[in-house]
């Protein structure tokens, strides 16, 4: 097992957040700098490095105990880290985990976590039950001080080393890093077509980039075959170059509709199978964003975060050159995106400028393209942009490459007149609003089911706040909260139930009184949001109050104060400015893409059970002249299809591997 040898430097984290004891975590971060997307470094120490192959765990078909337990083992690393940093109830009992005396206790913990995740000796682990298990292990027991996120590669999103480093630096996140076993199956329009056949998860320990050189450190749970004792803790390291011009074959869409993408490849050697980073689980402290006075020329932005020692409020920026219309928070990153509505027909999106510590506009698509009216964050971690041309577009939100004209694709058209958009990050539901008359369109994330509702008689007039979603009555369809002002100019909140409306009974209820019953007559609602538990957090005159929805047998919605209850949100009574944007648990899981067998994380040695013979570049099950021609044509290049030994260059070793399997 190797340990990191690259030069590191101790720096002070700007925000000073912490998982548990802040000083302890800061001491564990040995490198943390982000100068640009091509110059960054992050390394973490003191993370457990438990072995997955251990007696007492379910055995694989080949008789290896724990061979399929990479996900529960790497997640046990994270929970063990939290247990030793101020949250002893979340992980295995803090001890000398490398000592044989404590070996059985850790085995039992991994076994229990694997049961929660649905991990079997022969089946591996799917992402969705793993995510659910980690929420149950982290969010509720910690009193919602920490959240869990799960990010996948999709047709509009990739998982990058850069994102993982920034999450560690700016969010104090601890993370797994998972890669798929991708096999080339051919080409399409000049791109290499690959298919995922299983994958493997490790614990993220660091990433580094200098120019084109990228590097990964991780604790690999599958680096010891001794099933009776715990190996010494220590991080392994690999080069992780960027591989572009890839298309991932999927049964849910034809290749012509898939995106050209790139992913970080972990250079572990071996067969021509590419190990490409494509998912991660992360644990990070809860936080919320608020912003200053809506009137005037300056809109200070504030970030509120939680640690065991103290609540903190940090002013991120001030004296902006524009008026903030809305605040969007990228769920899997630290990016705060600001919406500026300069005119009635034009909106701009602003992102942090790391060079100046200010903000600069995000360029979306072609400069000659449409003006935009509003923006939202899609469940797929992209930016939904509502164009003045009546078309809804989606762009990658935080990918390795900057947003460009080729990456912007239409989702839905025929939307002339709609000027507000909001989304639900749990179900992917999209809500479009025509604020001039209250017409509302509700669509699923694939724009396959569309419903229109005429709410022009509703009491609430929409302000700048986006509608909020939550499945309050747990019927599988999220209800929508609209906040604004009523005909008399007073704060107003209404709840709308699309499920009942689709049955022919329009359901819209004014629930303002629920949030104002103990408030003075001049009290105003300045913003609201919904947390992971479904609680409504209301900003009343700069003070946060929390409510829980209770639906009676007749289906009437009531929002009851949970002030003083044991499980009230930690932001109760927090002094904030205007607005409120609360971080939540998040997953961009797509059942159409991630629920097939290829997306299981399994035994590392089993990645090629369903692959063709070594040297089969075309994927036709044979090694012949066609494969040889491709290899010779790619000689001295980094063509991933022909780089059979995974050393980054097509050459003699690859030719030897191919000839060894020729005519197989």
N, C-alpha and C positions, 0 to 999 in steps of 0.2 A: 504494500500500500504506500503510495507516495504522498507527500505533503507539499503544500504550496511553497514555491521557492522564489516567486517574483517579488520585486521590491514593493514594499508597502509603506504607507505613511499615515500617522494618526491625525485625524482632523476632527473638528467639532461639528456635530450635526446641527444644521441651521435651526430646525424646529425643536430639537431636544425632546422629542416624544419618547415613549418607552413602552415596551412590553414588560409589564411588571416594574421592577426597580429600575428607574431611569438610569442611574449612574452605572449599574451593573451592565445594562445593555450597551451603553455608550462605550464601556471598556472592551466589550466583545467585538465591536466594529473596528477592525484594524486598518481598513482602507475605505474611504468614502469620498469620491470626487466625481463631478459630472461637469465637464467643460463644454462638451458638445456631443452630438450623436456618434461621433467617431473618436472621442477621447473621454473615456470614463473608466472608473474602477471601483469595485466594492468587494470587500471580503469580511466574513463573519467567522468568529471562533467560538469555542465552548459549546458547539452543537453536538448532541449525542450521535453516535454512528452505529446503531444496532444492526446485527446480522439478521437476515431473514431466514436463512437456512439453519434451523434449530430443531432439535428433538422436542416433540410435544405439539408441533403444528401439523396440519393436514399434509399428507404426502401427495406428490404428483404421480402421474401414471408411470413415471420412471422410478418412483420410490424415493424421491428427494423431499424430506420434510421442510415445508416452508418455501418451496421453490416458486410458488405463485403469490407469495405474500409481500411483494415489493411495495405496494401501495400502503397497506396497514403498517408496515415497518417504517417506511419513510415518514409517515404521519405520526407514528410513535416518537420519532426523533423530535418533531416539532412540539408535541405535547410534553415530552420529557424536558425540552428546553424551557417551556413555560413553567413546568413544575419547579425548576431550579431558579426561576427568575420571578418569584413572588406569587405564583398560582399553583400551589402544591396539590390542589384538588383536581387539576385537569389532567395530570400525567401519571406515570408510574411513580411510586414513592421515591422521592429524591434519595439517592444512595450512591455508592461507588459502583456505577453501573458496569464497569469493566471487570469487577470482582466476581468470581464464580458464585459467591454466596447469594448474590442478587440475580443470578441468571434466570432462575425459574420464575421469579416474579415478573420480569420483563417479558418472558415467553407467554405467561398467562395474559398479560396486558395486550400483547400483539394478537394473541388468539381471540380475545374478546372483541377487540376492535375489528379484526377480520370478520368475525361473525356479524357485527353491525353493518359492515360494508358488503356482506354477501360474498366474501371471498371463499372459494373452495380450493381443494387441492388440485383439481384438474381444470377449473374454470377461469381462474384469474379474477380480476376486479374491473367492473364497469365504473365510469366516472360519477354517474348520478347517485347511486347509493353511497359512494365514498364521500361525496359532498354533503349529503344529508347526515351521515354519521358524524362528520366533523362539526357541523352546526350543532348537533345534539351534545357533542363533547366539549365545545368551546363556548358557544354564544350564551346559552341559558345558564350553565354553571358559573360563568364569569360575571353574571349580572349584566350582560350585554355590554361589557367594556371592550370586547373584542369581536370582530366580525370575520367571516370566512368567505372567500371568493374562489371560484373555479373557472378558469379560462381555457377554452379549447381553440384549436385551429378550425376555422370555418372558411367558407368561400369568400367572406369579406373581412377576415381577421386572421392574423398570425401571432404567435407567441415568440417574443424575441429576448435575447440576452439583455438588450438595452432596457426594455421594460422591467425586467426582473431586477437589474441593478438599481434603476430609479425607484422601484417600489421599496427596496431595502434602504436606500439612502433617504428618501423623502417621506416614506410612510412607516418606517420601522417594521416592515413586513418580514415574516419568516415564511419560507416557501418550499414546496417540492418542485422539482424540475423533471418533466416526463418527456420521453421521446418515443416515436413510433418506429417500427421496422418497415421501411418503405422499399418496395421492389419496383424497379422500372418495368413497364409493360409495353412501351412503345413511344411514339412521338405524335404530337398534334400541333399543327401550325407553328412548328419550330420549337415547341416546348417538350420537355421530357414528361411523360405521363407516368405517375407512380400510384401505387395502391398500398394502403396500410394493412399490415398483417400482424397485429399485436403490438405491444410496446412494453416499456419498462419505466419505473419511477425511482428517482433518487431524491436526496435532500440538498437543496440549493445552498451553496456556501460562498459563492462569489462569481463575478464576471469581470472581464477586462477587455477593453478595445483600444488599440492604438493604430489609427489608420485602417488598413484592411485586416489587420491581425486581431482575431477575437479568441478569447480563452474562457473556459468554464472550470470552476471548482465545484465538486459535489461529493457528498457522502453516499457511496454506493452500497446499498444493503446486500448486494449479491457479489461481494468480493472475497468471500470466505466460504469454503466447502466444509469446514469443521462444524458439525451440527451439535457438538456437546459443550463448546466453550465460546465465549465472546471474544472476537478478535480485537486488537487495539484500535482505538478510535483514530481517525485521520482522513482527510479529504483527498480524493483522487483528482487529477487534473487532465484536461484534454484541450486540444485546439478545437475551435467550433466555428469554422468558416461559414460564410453566407453562401448558400446555393440558390441561384435564381432560375428563372424560366422553368418553373415546375407547374404542372397541373395535376391535382389529385383526383383520380377517378372515383366517382360516386354513383351509386345506384339511383340517387334522388334527382340527378340532373344530367343532361347530355354534356359531353366535353365542350361543345361550342358555347355553353353558358357558364362554364367554370372560369375562374379568374387565373391569370398568370401570377404566380406568387413566388416568394422565396422563403427559406427557413434556415435556421442554424443547424449545421450538421455536426454531430459529435464524432470525432475521428478516433474510433476505437479499433480500427483495423478489422481483419476478418474477411468475410465474404463481401460480395458486391451489394448487399443490402445496405441502404442508407439509414442511419439512425438520425432522425430529424426531430428537433424539439417542437412539440405541438400541444402541450398542455401543462398546467400547473395548478396547485392548490396553494392558497396564501391565507395567512392569519395576520390581521392588522388591527390597530386600535380604532375604536369608533370615533367619529368626528362629525362636525357640521360646519356649514359655511353660512355666513350672513353678510350683508353689505350695508353701506352707510346710507345717508339721506338720499332719497330719490330726486329731490329738488336740488337745483344748483349745478355747478360744473364739476364737482368732485364726488366720487363714489368710493370711499375706502372699502376694501374687502377684508373680512375677518375670518380666521379659521379657529375653531374651537376643538380641542382634542382632550382626550382623557388619558391619564396615567394613574397608577396607584398613589402617587404622591400628591398630585394636584391637578386641578383643571387649569387649562391654559387658553388664553385668547391672544392670537398673534395677528397683527395687522399686516396682511400680505402686501397690499399696495394702496396707494392713494394718489390723488391728483391725476386721475385718468383723463385722457383727452376726449372722452365721450361719456354719455349717460348709460349706465348699466340697465338694460331692459330685463335681463334674465341671467341666472347663473346655472351653468351645467357642470356637473362633476363626472369625469370619466370614471366608471365604476372600478376598473382594474388598474388605475394609475392615479398619480397625484395631480394630473392636469385639471385646472379650473378654467373652464371656457366661459367667456362673457359674451352675451348677445347685446349688440348695439342696434337700436332701431332708429336710424338716422332720419328717415322719412317714412311716409305711409307706404311706400312701395320698395323699400330697400332695407336690408338688415345685414350686418357684418358680424362675423365670429372672430373673437380675439383670444389669443393664447399667450401664455407667459413667454417673454423673450429673455432667455438665459443670459444673453450678452449684455443687456442693459438693465436687467431686473425690472423691466416694465412689461408692457404687452404690445403685441403686434398682430395685425389681421392675419387670419388663416386664409390662404388662397385655396379656393375650392373650384376645381375644374378650369375650364377655359376662361380667359379674361373676357372673351366675347359672349360668354354664356349668360344665363338669366340672372336677374336680380333675385335675392332671396328674401322671404318674408319672415321666416322663423326657423329655428333649429331644435333638434332634440337628440338624445342619445338612444340608439337602437339597442335591442337586446343582444344583437350580434356585435356590440362594442364599436359600431360605426357611428358616423354623424348623419342623421336624417336632415336633409335640407329641403324646405318647402319653397319651390320656385314661384316667382311671379307669373311664370308661363303656365301655371296650373299643373306642374309635374313635381312629384316627390322623388328626390334622389337620395341614394345612400353612398357614403364615401368611407373608406377605412378611417378609423378614428385615431389610432396610435400604432401605425405599422412602421417597419424599418425604413421604408421609402416615404418621402413626403407625399401628401395628397397631390394628385396630378390629373389631367383631363381624362386619361385612360381608365383611372380607377373609379370614377364617378359613374354610377349606373342608375337608370330610372327604376323606381319601384311601382309607382302608380301615377296615372295621368288623369286628365279631366277634372282637375280640382280648382278651376277658376273660381275665385270668390272666397275660398278658405284662406285664412291668414294666421291661424294659430295651430300649433301641433304639440302634442304631449304623448309620452309613451309609458308603458308599464314594463319595468325591467324584469319582472317575474314571468308574466305570460307572453310578453311581446306585443300586447294589444296597443294599437295606435289610435289616438283620438285626434281628429281634425275638427277645428271650430271655425265657423263663419261668424265672427263676433258682431257683424253688423245686424244680424237678425236671429242669432241663436241656433242656426242649423248645425247639427253635429253629425260627423261621420265616424263610425267605429269600424275598424278593420283588424283582422289578425295580422301577424307579422309577415305573412306571405302574400298579403293582399288577395287572398282567395275567398274570404267571406267578408262582405261589406254590408253594413246596415246604416241607414240614414234616419235621424230623429229630429223632428221639428220641435225645438224647445224655445221658440220665440216668445212664449208666454211665461217663461221662467222668471222668477223674481231676481235672480243673480245676474248682474251685468259683469262680464269678465273683465278683470283688470290685467295687469302684466303677469300675474302669477299663473303658472301652468296648472292644468287639472292634475289631480293626484289619484292614484289607483290603489285599491286593496280589496281583497275578497273577504269583506266583513262577515258575510253570512255563510261562508265556506261552501258555496254551491258550485265552485269551479270557474265562475266568471267574475272578474274584478268589478266592483262598483267604482264610481268616479265622484270625487269631491271637486266642486267648482267654488272658488272663492272670488269675491269681488265686492261690489256695492249694490244696494237695492235702489229702488226708484227714489227713495228719500235721501240717497247719498250715504247710507250707513253700511258698515261692514256686514257682509252676508256670505253664508256658506250653504250650499245645497248639495245633496247626495243624489246621484242618478244611478238607477239599476238597469243596465242594458238587457239583462236576462229576462226581466219581467216585461220590458218593453217589446222584446221580440215575440212575446206571447200575446201581444195586442193590448196590453195594459201599460200605458206610459206611467213610469214611476219616477217622480221627481219630488223630493221633500226638502223643505227649508229647515236646516238643523242649526241655524245661527244661535238660537236660544241656548242650546246645549253647551255651547262654548262661552256664553256670555252671562249665564245665570247669576254668577256672583261678582259681576263686573259693574263698574259705575256706568252711568248713562253715556258718558263721553268716551268710553273705552273703545279701542279700535283693534281689529285684527290686521296685523301687518304681514302675515305670512303663515303658512302651515306646511307640514310635510308628514309622511307616514314612515315609521321605522320598520325594522325587520319583523317585529312581533305584531305588526298591524295597529300599533298605537298611533293616534293622531297627536302630533306635537304642534301646538298653536303658539305663535308669537303674538302675544297681547301687549301692545304698547311697550315692546322691547323686553318682555319677560316670557319665558317658555312655560306653558302649562300642558299637561298630557291627559289624554282621554282614551277610553276603550269603548269600542262599539258593542252594543248589546242589542240583538234583534229578538223581539218578543214573538210568541206563537203566531201572531197576526202578521208578522213580517215588518213591523214598524221599527225603524232605526232609532236608537237612542245612543248618544255619546255621553258616557259617564266619567266624571273626573276620577283619576286614580292617584291623585295627590296624597302622599302619605302612605300608600300601600307599599308592601315589601318589594314588589317587582316594578315599581314606577321607573320610567327611563331616567338615566343619570343626568339628562339635561333639564329635568324639572327645576324651575326657578332660575335657570341660567339667564343672565342679562345678555341680550344680543342687540343687534341693530335691526335694520329692516330685513324682511325676507327670512327664509329658513330652508336650508338644503342639507338633509341628513344622510350620511353614508349608510348603506345597507349591505347585507350579504348579497352576493351576485353570482350567477352562472349564465353563460351563453350557450348552454347545452342545447343542441338541436336534435330532437329524436329521429328525424329523417336521416341524419348523418352519423350520429354517435351511438346509435343503439344496435349496430351490427357487430358481429364477432371480431372484426378487424380492430375495433376500438377497445377491446379488452387489454388490460396490462397484465402480462403473463411472465413466464419464466424466461430470463434472458437467453438461455441456451436454446430456446424453442422457436426462435424467430423464423427459422427457415424450414419448418416442417412441411409447409405447403408451398414452398418455393421450388422453382426449377433447379436443374443442376448448376453447379458453379460455372460461370462463364456464359450462362444463358441471358444475353443482353436483351434480346427481342422479346423474351417472355413466352416463347412458343413451346417450352419444354425440351428444347434440343440445343446443343452447342454445335454450330456448323459454320459454313462460310459466311452466312449473313452476319453472325455475331463477330467473326473475325474482321469482316470489312468495316464494321462500325468502330471496332477497337483501333484498327490501323488508321482510319480516318480521323480519329481523335488523338492520335499520338502526340505526346508532349503537351497536351492540354489538361484542363481540370474537369473535363466532361464527366459528370457524375455517373452517367450510364456505364461508361467503359472503365471507370476507376474501381476495379474489382477488389483491390486490397484496401481501399479507403485511405490511401496515403496522400491524396490530393493531386496526384499527377498520373496520367496514363502513360505507362511505360513497360519495361521488360517484366517486372513482377506480375503485372496484370496479364500480359501475354502468356506467361508460364501457367497461370491459373486457368486461362481459357483453353490452352492446348492440352492441359491435364484432363479436362473434361470433354475434349473434342469428340463429336459423334456420340455423346452420352444420351 
